[in-house]
Amino acid sequence: MRRRLAALLAALVLAVAGTVAVAATWDRTERRTGSAADVLEPPAPPEVAAQQLRSVEPGKRLPLREGERRMTLEMDAAYTPSAPTGTGTDDYRCFLLDPGLEEDVWLTGSQVLPGNPDVVHHVILFEVEPDQVAAAEEQDAQTVDPGWTCFGGTGLEGDFARLTDANWLAAWAPGGDETRTPDGLGTRLEAGSRVVMQVHYNLLQGAAPDTSATQLRWLPGDRDLDALHTYLMPAPVELPCRAARDDGPLCERDAAMADLRERFGGAAFTADALHLLCGELEEPSETTTCTRRVSQEMTVHGVAGHMHLLGREISVVANEGTDRERTLLDIDLWDFDDQGSRRIEPATLRPGDTLTVTCRHEQWLRDKLPAFDGQEEDRYVLWGEGSTDEMCLGTLQVTYASGEPTSAF
């Protein structure tokens, strides 16, 4: 039983780690204000339709610090996205990039340069360690078109074996500025490593060629920096149809799950696996939550939330319900166009402390947003890869007192 649970959780991490668009923007300014307190007349939802994302201005570059440099990695050739299964409006494509590193370096920031903003929904960069490079090259060679399909991760064996140390290098969403880690912190990239650039293409505007690139800020590997790690906090999503609109063909959970499998294959497994991780029952609700217990001392330096278009509120709280409670993230009016990581006053957590992520999703948003044109009919919403599916995810940027995580979950 223990072996089976470990395998399920490992598969969960694989799916979770490759599905989120978080622009880890440490230096940021508020882009929108508003209050969600008016319950009699909910405030107008943020403008988040795909046709509006293309008009978001490119992110600004930040000054280089002493000794920092930039490297630019670009796709080898243009790629025209399409729905891999023939169903849906989303394509996740992985491209193998070679930084040509002969020595270890510290990554200290990043920026994504979308070639075609009409179709590039978000980008995540992953490390391919030297002993995985041959497998990555083989995966890349199996397709005629550039890159390979990669719903739920890069598709490499052993990919993302832990939630406490997801091997992300960077992430970006439209409107995200160049990222810059706090002084003294960086992400280690070994000599001989490669980078996988996972691009989520949204096809609501149609299919068009794209050649995207990324710029990575770096410092020499002999600098004395503390290693940043990405700590993932997913929660299940079980959003039911509204009472007056619950007679649609996808308002039953089983039907919604079958639809997910048709569009995303094995990545649909996440919707069930999250209940194993969180110990939550499959209860339909607008509010979802997951509490995890910290297993080793760590310090949180930044936090971000991720939901999709039906998201309304998200929070991440340490030691909720105790006299040591501290809110690390509290967004009461979710803005899909502003998913940057918030730099916080460092919060040190010790073994036995808890972290809780809570999200609220609203079906009425599908009546307001142009992205749901043609999909206004309610459906039972589960955790899924597409822009019109949903997620609930807290993402923490942490350092460990011991230097490295000692537990996978």
N, C-alpha and C positions, 0 to 999 in steps of 0.2 A: 504493500500500500504506500509506504514512504517513497519507494522508487517511482511509482506511478505519479504521485503528487509532485515530486521533483520534476518529472518530465513535463507534466502539465504546466507547472509554473515557468519552466524554461521556455516552453512554447509560447506562453503568455508574454514573456519579456520580449521575445522575438517579434511578436505582433505589435505590442505597445510601442517599442522603441522606434519603429519605423513609420509611425503614423501621425506624428504631431508637427505642427508648424509653430515653432516658438522662436521669435527673433530675440536672441539673448542680448538685448541692447542695454548695457549698463548705464550709459550716459543718455538720458532721455528727458523729454519735456512732455507735459500733458497735452493731448491733442483734442480732447473733448471733455466737456463738463456736463453734468446733468444730475437729476435726482430721481431715484426709483421709488420715492415715498408716496407718490400719488396713486393709491390703489384704486380709486374710483375711475380714473381715466389713465391707463398706463401711458408713460411717455413714449413719444415716437421712437421706434427702434433705430439703432444706428444704420447708416447706409452701408450695406455690406455685399451687395450684389456683385457678381463677377464682372459685369460691364463697368462697374464703378472702380473695381480694384485696378483696372488697367490705367486709370487716370491718376493714381497715386504717384506723387513725385518721387524720383529716385532718392534713396537715403543719402544723407550727407556723410562726407569723410571726416574723420577726426585726426588731429595732429599726431604725428608719430612721436613717441618718447625716445629718450636717449638709447641708442643701440638697436631700436626696432627697425625692421624692414618689412616690405610687402612682397609676396610672391603671387603671381596670377596663374590660375589653372583654368583651362578652357576645354569644352567639349571638342573632340577631334573633327566632328562633322555635324551638320544640321540633322535634327530629328523631327519628324512630323508625328505628333501623338495620335493615338486612337484607343478606344476602349478595348483592352486585350481580349475580353470574353465576348465582345460584340454587344454587350449590354451595359448601360450606364453612361456617365459623362465624366469619368475619371480614369486617368492613366498614371501609374507610378512607374517611373523609369530610372534605372541606376546607370550611371556613367563612371567608368574607371579613369581616374586622373593620377598622373605621376608627378609628385613634387620634386623628384630627383634628389632626394636627401642622402648625402654621404655621411652625415653626422646627426645625432639627435638634436631636436630643437624644441623650444617652448612656443606653443601657439598662444598669442595674447590678444587676438581679435580677428574679426572677419567681416567681409561684405560680399553679398551676392549681386552679380550683374546679370539680370534676366535678359536673355536675347529677345524674347517676345513676351512682353508683359500681358498680352491678351490671353495667353494660355498658361503661363507659369503661376501656379497657385501658391506653392511654397517650396522650400528647398531645405534638406538636411544633409550635412556632411558627416561621414563616418570614417573612422580609421580602419584600414586594412593592415594588420600587423604583418611583418615580413614573412612569417611562416604561412600566411594565408594568400600571399600574392599569386602563387601559381594557380590556386583554385579560382581566384577572382579572374585571372586572365583566361582560364578555361571557360568560365561562365560567360565572359564577354564574347568569346569566339564562337559561341553556339548560335548566335543570331546574326542575320545578315544586316539588319538595321543597327545603328549605334546603340550600345547599351543593352539592357535586358529588363524584362518586367520584374517588379519587386514590390508588390503589395506586402506590407507587414514587415519589411526589413530589407537587407541587402540580398538575402537568399543564400548567403555563405554558411557552411556548416559551422555550428558552434557560435553563431552570431548572437550577440547580446545575451550572455548567460546570466546576467544579473540586473536587478532593478537598482541596486545601490551604486552601480558604476557602469551605466550605459555608455558604449564607446562612441558617443557623439563627439564631434569636433566643433560643430556650430550648427545653427539653424537660422532660418530667415523667412519672413513673410512680407508681402508687399507693404511698402512704407517704412520698412526697418532701416535704420541708419547703420553705418559701420559699427560693429561692436568693439568694445575695448574692455579687457578685464581690469579689475582694480590692481594698483601697483603691488608687486610682490606675488602675484598669482598667475598661473598659466596652465595649459594643458599639454602634457608631454606627447611628442610625436617622434617615434623611433626612426633611426636611419634605415632606409630600405622600405619604409612603409609606403603604402599608396592611400589615396583618398577616394571614397565612393561618394559621388554627388547624386543623391536621390531627389529627383524633381517630380513633384506632384503637378500634373497637367490637368486643368479643368477645361472641359470641352463645351461648356455652355455657350461660348462664343464661336464654336466651330474649331476645326483642326487647322493649324498653320505651323510651318517649320519654326524651330527654335534652335539657337546656339547660345547657351548660357555659359557663364564663367563665374569664378569666385576669386576673391583676393583674400589672402591670409596674412595677418600680421604675425611676426615671429621675432624671437630673441634666441641667441645661441644657447645650446643645451647646457653649457657650463655655468650659466647664471644660477644663483641661489634663489629659486622660486618655490612656493608651495603649490602642490599639484591640485588643480580643480577636478572635481568629479561631478557627474550628472546623476542625481537621485530622482527617480521617477515615482510618482504617486497617482496611479490610475484608480478610477472608481467605475463600477458598472453603470450602464444607462438602461433604464426600463421605462421609457416615456409612453404612456398609453394614449390612445385616441380620446378625443373629447367625447363626453357622454352623448351629445347630440349628433356626433359624427362617427360613431363606432361601428357602422355597418359596412365599411369599405373592405375590399378583399385583403388588405394588408394590416387590418386592425387586430388580427390574432397573432400572438407571438411566434407560433410555429411558421406561419406564412411569412412573417417578416424575416425570420432566420433563414428560411429557404431562399428568399430574395437576396439576402446578404451573401449566401454561399454561391449563388449564381453569378453575382457580380465580382466577388473578391476571392473565391475559392477558400483555401484553408485559413486565410486571415480572418474569416468570419468567426473562427473559433474563440477569438478574444472575448466576444460578448458573453460567452458562458464561463470562460476561464477566470474572468475577473471576480466572479462570485466565489471561486475557490480561494483566491488571494485575500479577499476582503471578509470572507465569512458572512456575506450578505445573501439573503434569500432572493429569489426572482420575483420580487413584489413590484407591480406597476406603480410608479410614483413620479411626480414632477421633480422631486428632490432626491438626490443620490449622494451617498457618502461612503468613505472608506477610511478606517483608522489602522495605522501600522505602528508597531512598537519599535523604537530605536534600539539597535543591538550593540552599538559602539559609539564612543564619543565623536561628535562631529560638529562643525561650525557651518551654519548656513550664511552665505554671503549674498545670495540673490534668489528670487523666486518669481515664477511666472505661472499663469494659468492658461489652459487651452480648452476651448469648446468650439462648436461650430455655430451655424446660423440660428439655431433654436435656443442657444444658451442665453441666460439672463443674469445669473449671479454665480460667482465662484469665490471660495475662500480656502485658505490653508491656515490651520491653527495648531500651534504646539501646546500639548498638555491641556486640551480642551476640558473644561469643567473642573479644573483644579485651581488652587491659589497661585499656581505658576503659569497660568494660561497666558499665551502671547499670540496675537494675530500676526501672521507673517504676510498674508495677502488677503485683501477684502475688496472685491470688485462687485458693486451692487448694480451696475449698469454695463453689461458686457458689450464690448466694442470689438467686433471681429477684425477690424482694420488696425487695431492697436494692441498687439499681443506681446509687447516687449517685456523682458524680465526687469523686475524692480530690484534695484540694489537696496539692501536693507542694512541697518545697524547689525553687525554680526551677532548671530544668536547661537550660543553653544548648547547642544543637547547631549544628554548622557544616557547610558543604557537604562532602559525602563521608561524613558520619556516617550510620549506618543506624538504622532503627526496625523492630522485629520484633514482630508480634502472633502469639500461639500460643493455640489453644483445644483442649480435649478434650471430646468429647461421649460419652455412654454410653446405649446402647439399653436397659439394664436399668432405667433410671429410668421408662420407660413402664409397667413393671409395678407401680410404687409410687405413682404420682401420680394422683389422682382426675381431673385434667384429661384423661387419656387413656382414661377410661371409654368403651368402644365402639371404641377405636383401639389396643387392646393388641397387635394383630398387627404384627410388625416391618414396616418399609418402608425403602427406601433414602432417606435424608434429605439434601436439598439446601438451599442458601440459599433461604429462602422467607419470605413476608410473614406467615403465620399463626403463632399462638402455639404450635401443635404442629408447625410447621416449625422450622428452625434458622437461626442466624446466628453469625458470629464477627466482632466489630468492636471495635477500640480507638478511642476518641474523645479527642483531645487539645485542650485549650484553650491557645492559643499567642499570643504576640506576635512580630512580625517586626522584625528590626533596622532594616530599611528602611521599616517602617511598614505595608507591604502585601506580599502574596505576589507573586512574579514568575513562578511556574510553576504550571500547573493541576494537575499531578500530582506 
